[in-house]
Amino acid sequence: MTETTQASVRSRRTEERRVLAGTVVGTTIEWYDFFIYAQAAGAVFATLYFAPAGETVGQIVSWASLGISFLFRPLGAIVAGHLGDRLGRKRMLVLTLIMMGIATALIGVLPTYAQIGIAAPVLLILLRILQGFSAGGEWGGAALMSVEHAPKGKRGFFGAYPQIGVPLGMILATSSMWVITTVLTEEQFLTWGWRIPFLLSILLILVGYFIRRAVEESPVFKELQERKGESAAPLKTLFSKHTREVILAALIFIANNAAGYLLIAFFATYATRDVEAGGLGLERPPVLLATTLASFGWLIFTLYGGILSDRIGRVRTFQIGYVLLGLWAIPMWFMIDTGNIFMYFGALFIMTIGLGLSYGPQASLYAEMFPADVRYSGVSIGYAIGAIFGGAFAPMIADLVFGATGASWTIGAYILGVTIVSLIAVSLVKETRGVNLHTRSNEVVAANERR
């Protein structure tokens, strides 16, 4: 190997490391922001911002405020996807990171209902909407930057990096809440302690900003620019030629997102709720610690899911993950309802096996489902729509199902139902591993016409 070739290889590997760092750090920070809200929605927002609705209804409204942001994810996905397909992945990654950070920091200083009345919940919901808009554009850009930089045969592994940002973000969010609730009294936590994780986001955003600024634009997008192959109207092309792929992408995601948001937000609330109110009555700090530790399973199996998909295929890995998730959806509640913190941890950790295997391959599968000129729009919009029907109102639905039946296992039946839908959807996708990422929409159409 010549010295010039060695230098080229070192340069490429350095850039690959920057890409992986940029996607995982940025995605971790974005989802830390998102999950901090989910944690607070279960712990304090019902009391501080929706108190006039009463304890039970206030909690349901608090869950609804968590879900309402998902309705604005498609708008964020459309805007970011359209601009990302025309202007580049990198610019949108930096912009969405900053927008999410601003919204989160402002929540950390937002007055409560007792201080400014009805303006408090209104402003809270507006900031939550901004979070949803930002998240709608974040994932697609991070996924494509990683997959489109990946060496041959490693797209699943590279694509798993923005995916592990989700469990990492949850670990940060849950562990920060655990530290605060352990150090502070319940009164201190409700008065001001819950604001600390939101304000810490400012420091994390600065770190993520400088890391993402150092990452080069995706090589696939640069080639499109050089070939002048970018679509003049990516959204029009997407929906006229690739509607089926968008629908399938959405359906594939709903089960993983619904189960994921129970792990993120609902389980801890259910476990710490008073027995008289239908919960387990466990102390908050050990529950948050157990949830944090279980999230490491999500991290491990998500990364492994990406690696496995490079070996056996994206579709097969998804199918294994969803079968495991469906089989465990109901039995895990009997472990949780023992009220034993170790059984609670075990139930959640086992669930993360199926959750991770059906999440790790997602970035590579989605990127390979869409041609280059509409890829950002396609993966972002499919992901956002799936999130609406999956996790948007999953905690609220879980509360309503439990309230109507009085049996926690019926929540598992709900998860089993959406898992079957997602399993069928992913089984309708022809295996994508190894497809040409440089293909454009007009080339796909021409190939189909020749068949």
FENPE-V8891 format. One record per residue. N is the residue number from 1. RES is the residue in one letter. PHI is phi as a letter, one per 30 degrees, with the letter a starting at -180 (* if undefined). PSI is psi in radians with two decimals (999 if undefined). NEAR is the number of other ideal C-beta (glycine too) atoms within 8 Angstrom. Layout:
# FENPE-V8891
N & RES & PHI & PSI & NEAR
N & RES & PHI & PSI & NEAR
This chain:
# FENPE-V8891
1 & M & * & 2.20 & 4
2 & T & d & 2.87 & 5
3 & E & d & -0.65 & 5
4 & T & d & -0.73 & 6
5 & T & d & -0.72 & 8
6 & Q & d & -0.73 & 9
7 & A & d & -0.68 & 8
8 & S & d & -0.72 & 8
9 & V & d & -0.76 & 9
10 & R & d & -0.73 & 8
11 & S & d & -0.74 & 8
12 & R & d & -0.75 & 8
13 & R & d & -0.64 & 8
14 & T & d & -0.76 & 8
15 & E & d & -0.65 & 11
16 & E & d & -0.72 & 12
17 & R & d & -0.68 & 8
18 & R & d & -0.72 & 12
19 & V & d & -0.84 & 14
20 & L & d & -0.74 & 11
21 & A & d & -0.77 & 9
22 & G & d & -0.70 & 14
23 & T & d & -0.78 & 15
24 & V & d & -0.69 & 13
25 & V & d & -0.82 & 13
26 & G & d & -0.79 & 16
27 & T & d & -0.67 & 18
28 & T & e & -0.79 & 13
29 & I & d & -0.79 & 17
30 & E & e & -0.76 & 17
31 & W & d & -0.43 & 15
32 & Y & e & -0.85 & 15
33 & D & e & -0.79 & 15
34 & F & d & -0.71 & 12
35 & F & d & -0.49 & 15
36 & I & e & -0.71 & 15
37 & Y & d & -0.75 & 13
38 & A & d & -0.74 & 14
39 & Q & d & -0.78 & 15
40 & A & d & -0.58 & 11
41 & A & d & -0.60 & 14
42 & G & d & -0.44 & 13
43 & A & c & -0.73 & 10
44 & V & b & -0.46 & 9
45 & F & d & -0.58 & 12
46 & A & d & -0.66 & 13
47 & T & d & -0.74 & 9
48 & L & d & -0.46 & 11
49 & Y & b & -0.38 & 13
50 & F & b & 0.48 & 15
51 & A & e & -0.70 & 10
52 & P & e & -0.35 & 6
53 & A & d & -0.17 & 7
54 & G & j & 2.88 & 6
55 & E & d & -0.88 & 7
56 & T & d & -0.91 & 7
57 & V & d & -0.63 & 9
58 & G & d & -0.66 & 14
59 & Q & d & -0.68 & 13
60 & I & d & -0.72 & 11
61 & V & d & -0.65 & 11
62 & S & d & -0.76 & 14
63 & W & d & -0.67 & 15
64 & A & d & -0.62 & 10
65 & S & d & -0.54 & 16
66 & L & d & -0.73 & 14
67 & G & d & -0.47 & 14
68 & I & d & -0.50 & 13
69 & S & d & -0.47 & 15
70 & F & d & -0.48 & 13
71 & L & d & -0.37 & 10
72 & F & c & -0.03 & 12
73 & R & d & -0.76 & 16
74 & P & e & -0.64 & 12
75 & L & d & -0.78 & 9
76 & G & d & -0.68 & 17
77 & A & d & -0.69 & 16
78 & I & d & -0.84 & 13
79 & V & d & -0.90 & 10
80 & A & d & -0.67 & 18
81 & G & d & -0.78 & 18
82 & H & d & -0.85 & 11
83 & L & d & -0.62 & 10
84 & G & d & -0.62 & 18
85 & D & d & -0.39 & 13
86 & R & c & -0.64 & 8
87 & L & c & -0.28 & 6
88 & G & k & 2.70 & 9
89 & R & d & -0.69 & 14
90 & K & d & -0.82 & 13
91 & R & e & -0.73 & 10
92 & M & d & -0.55 & 15
93 & L & d & -0.78 & 16
94 & V & d & -0.76 & 11
95 & L & d & -0.81 & 10
96 & T & d & -0.60 & 16
97 & L & d & -0.79 & 17
98 & I & d & -0.76 & 10
99 & M & d & -0.76 & 11
100 & M & d & -0.73 & 18
101 & G & d & -0.72 & 14
102 & I & d & -0.82 & 9
103 & A & d & -0.75 & 14
104 & T & d & -0.78 & 15
105 & A & d & -0.67 & 13
106 & L & d & -0.61 & 9
107 & I & d & -0.61 & 12
108 & G & d & -0.31 & 12
109 & V & c & 0.19 & 7
110 & L & d & 2.23 & 10
111 & P & d & 2.75 & 6
112 & T & c & 3.08 & 9
113 & Y & d & -0.66 & 13
114 & A & d & -0.40 & 5
115 & Q & c & -0.74 & 7
116 & I & b & 0.17 & 7
117 & G & i & -2.52 & 6
118 & I & d & -0.39 & 6
119 & A & d & -0.48 & 8
120 & A & d & -0.97 & 15
121 & P & d & -0.55 & 11
122 & V & d & -0.83 & 8
123 & L & d & -0.65 & 9
124 & L & d & -0.78 & 13
125 & I & d & -0.68 & 10
126 & L & d & -0.72 & 8
127 & L & d & -0.62 & 13
128 & R & d & -0.66 & 15
129 & I & d & -0.71 & 11
130 & L & d & -0.66 & 12
131 & Q & d & -0.78 & 15
132 & G & d & -0.72 & 15
133 & F & d & -0.75 & 15
134 & S & d & -0.78 & 15
135 & A & d & -0.54 & 16
136 & G & d & -0.55 & 17
137 & G & c & -0.26 & 18
138 & E & d & -0.91 & 16
139 & W & d & -0.76 & 13
140 & G & e & -0.76 & 16
141 & G & d & -0.76 & 17
142 & A & d & -0.73 & 15
143 & A & d & -0.78 & 16
144 & L & d & -0.65 & 17
145 & M & e & -0.71 & 17
146 & S & d & -0.84 & 16
147 & V & d & -0.71 & 15
148 & E & d & -0.25 & 13
149 & H & c & -0.13 & 11
150 & A & d & 2.47 & 13
151 & P & d & 2.85 & 6
152 & K & e & 2.32 & 4
153 & G & i & 0.01 & 5
154 & K & b & 0.38 & 9
155 & R & d & -0.68 & 13
156 & G & d & -0.75 & 18
157 & F & d & -0.85 & 11
158 & F & d & -0.71 & 17
159 & G & d & -0.33 & 19
160 & A & d & -0.32 & 17
161 & Y & d & -0.85 & 14
162 & P & d & -0.45 & 15
163 & Q & d & -0.73 & 16
164 & I & d & -0.21 & 13
165 & G & d & -0.45 & 17
166 & V & d & -0.98 & 13
167 & P & d & -0.57 & 14
168 & L & d & -0.73 & 14
169 & G & d & -0.67 & 17
170 & M & d & -0.70 & 16
171 & I & d & -0.78 & 12
172 & L & d & -0.80 & 11
173 & A & d & -0.83 & 15
174 & T & d & -0.72 & 15
175 & S & d & -0.64 & 11
176 & S & d & -0.70 & 12
177 & M & d & -0.66 & 14
178 & W & d & -0.80 & 12
179 & V & d & -0.80 & 8
180 & I & d & -0.77 & 13
181 & T & d & -0.40 & 13
182 & T & d & -0.70 & 7
183 & V & d & -0.68 & 5
184 & L & c & 2.77 & 9
185 & T & d & 2.89 & 5
186 & E & e & -0.69 & 7
187 & E & d & -0.76 & 6
188 & Q & d & -0.70 & 9
189 & F & d & -0.80 & 12
190 & L & d & -0.53 & 10
191 & T & d & -0.88 & 6
192 & W & b & -0.34 & 6
193 & G & d & -0.59 & 11
194 & W & d & -0.33 & 13
195 & R & d & -0.40 & 9
196 & I & e & -0.85 & 11
197 & P & e & -0.59 & 14
198 & F & d & -0.72 & 13
199 & L & d & -0.53 & 10
200 & L & d & -0.36 & 9
201 & S & e & -0.51 & 16
202 & I & e & -0.80 & 9
203 & L & d & -0.72 & 7
204 & L & d & -0.66 & 11
205 & I & d & -0.71 & 14
206 & L & d & -0.74 & 8
207 & V & d & -0.87 & 10
208 & G & d & -0.64 & 14
209 & Y & d & -0.85 & 11
210 & F & d & -0.58 & 8
211 & I & d & -0.78 & 13
212 & R & d & -0.54 & 14
213 & R & d & -0.46 & 7
214 & A & d & -0.16 & 7
215 & V & d & 2.39 & 12
216 & E & d & 2.82 & 6
217 & E & d & 2.67 & 8
218 & S & e & 2.34 & 12
219 & P & d & -0.56 & 8
220 & V & d & -0.74 & 12
221 & F & d & -0.68 & 13
222 & K & d & -0.64 & 9
223 & E & d & -0.68 & 11
224 & L & e & -0.72 & 13
225 & Q & d & -0.75 & 8
226 & E & d & -0.63 & 6
227 & R & d & -0.04 & 6
228 & K & h & 0.78 & 6
229 & G & c & -0.03 & 9
230 & E & d & 2.48 & 11
231 & S & d & 2.50 & 13
232 & A & d & -0.40 & 3
233 & A & b & 1.35 & 6
234 & P & e & -0.70 & 15
235 & L & d & -0.72 & 11
236 & K & d & -0.78 & 8
237 & T & d & -0.73 & 13
238 & L & e & -0.91 & 15
239 & F & d & -0.32 & 9
240 & S & d & -0.45 & 7
241 & K & b & -0.29 & 10
242 & H & b & 0.53 & 14
243 & T & d & -0.72 & 9
244 & R & e & -0.75 & 6
245 & E & d & -0.66 & 11
246 & V & d & -0.78 & 14
247 & I & d & -0.79 & 9
248 & L & d & -0.72 & 14
249 & A & e & -0.71 & 16
250 & A & d & -0.83 & 13
251 & L & d & -0.61 & 12
252 & I & d & -0.56 & 14
253 & F & d & -0.35 & 15
254 & I & d & -0.69 & 14
255 & A & d & -0.79 & 16
256 & N & d & -0.73 & 16
257 & N & d & -0.68 & 13
258 & A & d & -0.85 & 14
259 & A & d & -0.67 & 16
260 & G & d & -0.69 & 14
261 & Y & d & -0.35 & 14
262 & L & d & -0.73 & 14
263 & L & d & -0.73 & 17
264 & I & d & -0.76 & 11
265 & A & b & -0.68 & 16
266 & F & d & -0.77 & 14
267 & F & e & -0.81 & 12
268 & A & d & -0.68 & 14
269 & T & d & -0.77 & 13
270 & Y & d & -0.74 & 13
271 & A & d & -0.57 & 12
272 & T & c & -0.18 & 12
273 & R & d & 2.54 & 11
274 & D & e & 2.57 & 6
275 & V & e & -0.68 & 8
276 & E & d & -0.47 & 4
277 & A & c & 0.12 & 8
278 & G & j & 0.20 & 8
279 & G & c & -2.88 & 12
280 & L & c & -0.26 & 12
281 & G & i & 0.43 & 8
282 & L & d & 2.75 & 12
283 & E & d & 2.51 & 6
284 & R & d & -0.84 & 10
285 & P & e & -0.87 & 9
286 & P & d & -0.57 & 9
287 & V & d & -0.77 & 14
288 & L & d & -0.65 & 14
289 & L & d & -0.77 & 10
290 & A & d & -0.69 & 13
291 & T & d & -0.70 & 13
292 & T & d & -0.82 & 13
293 & L & d & -0.66 & 9
294 & A & d & -0.53 & 14
295 & S & d & -0.40 & 14
296 & F & d & -0.53 & 10
297 & G & d & -0.73 & 13
298 & W & d & -0.75 & 17
299 & L & d & -0.88 & 13
300 & I & d & -0.84 & 10
301 & F & d & -0.40 & 14
302 & T & d & -0.81 & 17
303 & L & d & -0.75 & 13
304 & Y & d & -0.62 & 11
305 & G & d & -0.70 & 19
306 & G & d & -0.77 & 19
307 & I & d & -0.79 & 12
308 & L & d & -0.63 & 13
309 & S & d & -0.41 & 17
310 & D & d & -0.34 & 11
311 & R & c & -0.82 & 6
312 & I & c & -0.08 & 6
313 & G & j & 2.68 & 9
314 & R & d & -0.83 & 15
315 & V & d & -0.81 & 13
316 & R & d & -0.71 & 10
317 & T & d & -0.75 & 17
318 & F & e & -0.82 & 15
319 & Q & d & -0.76 & 11
320 & I & d & -0.79 & 9
321 & G & d & -0.77 & 17
322 & Y & d & -0.58 & 16
323 & V & d & -0.78 & 10
324 & L & d & -0.74 & 11
325 & L & d & -0.74 & 17
326 & G & d & -0.71 & 13
327 & L & d & -0.51 & 8
328 & W & c & -0.19 & 12
329 & A & e & -0.69 & 13
330 & I & c & -0.83 & 9
331 & P & e & -0.54 & 9
332 & M & d & -0.46 & 13
333 & W & d & -0.49 & 12
334 & F & d & -0.51 & 8
335 & M & d & -0.79 & 11
336 & I & d & -0.73 & 15
337 & D & d & -0.05 & 8
338 & T & d & -0.38 & 8
339 & G & i & 0.09 & 7
340 & N & c & 2.22 & 6
341 & I & d & -0.55 & 9
342 & F & d & -0.67 & 7
343 & M & d & -0.65 & 10
344 & Y & d & -0.83 & 18
345 & F & d & -0.78 & 11
346 & G & d & -0.72 & 9
347 & A & d & -0.77 & 12
348 & L & d & -0.70 & 16
349 & F & d & -0.76 & 11
350 & I & d & -0.67 & 10
351 & M & d & -0.57 & 14
352 & T & d & -0.27 & 16
353 & I & d & -0.97 & 13
354 & G & d & -0.62 & 16
355 & L & d & -0.77 & 17
356 & G & d & -0.75 & 19
357 & L & d & -0.44 & 17
358 & S & c & 0.21 & 17
359 & Y & b & -0.63 & 15
360 & G & e & -0.73 & 21
361 & P & d & 0.00 & 18
362 & Q & d & -0.79 & 15
363 & A & d & -0.79 & 17
364 & S & d & -0.72 & 19
365 & L & d & -0.87 & 15
366 & Y & d & -0.76 & 14
367 & A & d & -0.64 & 16
368 & E & d & -0.25 & 13
369 & M & d & -0.38 & 12
370 & F & c & 2.51 & 13
371 & P & d & 2.83 & 11
372 & A & e & -0.69 & 14
373 & D & d & -0.27 & 13
374 & V & b & 0.23 & 17
375 & R & d & -0.80 & 13
376 & Y & d & -0.81 & 16
377 & S & d & -0.80 & 17
378 & G & d & -0.87 & 17
379 & V & d & -0.65 & 19
380 & S & d & -0.78 & 19
381 & I & d & -0.73 & 14
382 & G & e & -0.76 & 16
383 & Y & d & -0.78 & 16
384 & A & d & -0.74 & 14
385 & I & d & -0.70 & 12
386 & G & d & -0.65 & 15
387 & A & d & -0.60 & 13
388 & I & d & -0.86 & 11
389 & F & d & -0.18 & 8
390 & G & c & -1.46 & 16
391 & G & d & -0.24 & 12
392 & A & e & -0.90 & 12
393 & F & b & 0.35 & 10
394 & A & e & -0.83 & 15
395 & P & d & -0.69 & 17
396 & M & d & -0.76 & 12
397 & I & d & -0.73 & 9
398 & A & e & -0.76 & 13
399 & D & d & -0.74 & 12
400 & L & d & -0.73 & 9
401 & V & d & -0.78 & 11
402 & F & d & -0.71 & 14
403 & G & d & -0.60 & 8
404 & A & d & -0.55 & 6
405 & T & c & -0.50 & 7
406 & G & i & 0.11 & 6
407 & A & b & 2.08 & 6
408 & S & d & -0.50 & 10
409 & W & d & -0.36 & 9
410 & T & d & -0.42 & 10
411 & I & d & -0.68 & 12
412 & G & d & -0.62 & 13
413 & A & d & -0.65 & 10
414 & Y & d & -0.78 & 12
415 & I & d & -0.69 & 15
416 & L & d & -0.72 & 11
417 & G & d & -0.84 & 8
418 & V & d & -0.47 & 12
419 & T & d & -0.69 & 14
420 & I & d & -0.73 & 9
421 & V & e & -0.83 & 11
422 & S & d & -0.62 & 16
423 & L & d & -0.75 & 13
424 & I & d & -0.76 & 9
425 & A & d & -0.81 & 11
426 & V & d & -0.47 & 13
427 & S & d & -0.27 & 8
428 & L & d & -0.12 & 6
429 & V & c & 2.27 & 13
430 & K & d & 2.39 & 4
431 & E & e & 2.29 & 8
432 & T & c & -0.21 & 12
433 & R & e & 2.20 & 12
434 & G & j & 0.02 & 3
435 & V & d & 2.80 & 7
436 & N & d & 1.98 & 4
437 & L & d & -0.24 & 10
438 & H & d & -0.07 & 7
439 & T & d & 2.46 & 9
440 & R & c & 2.93 & 12
441 & S & e & -0.77 & 12
442 & N & d & -0.52 & 6
443 & E & d & -0.62 & 9
444 & V & d & -0.81 & 11
445 & V & d & -0.78 & 9
446 & A & d & -0.70 & 8
447 & A & d & -0.69 & 8
448 & N & d & -0.62 & 7
449 & E & d & -0.49 & 6
450 & R & d & -0.32 & 5
451 & R & d & 999 & 4
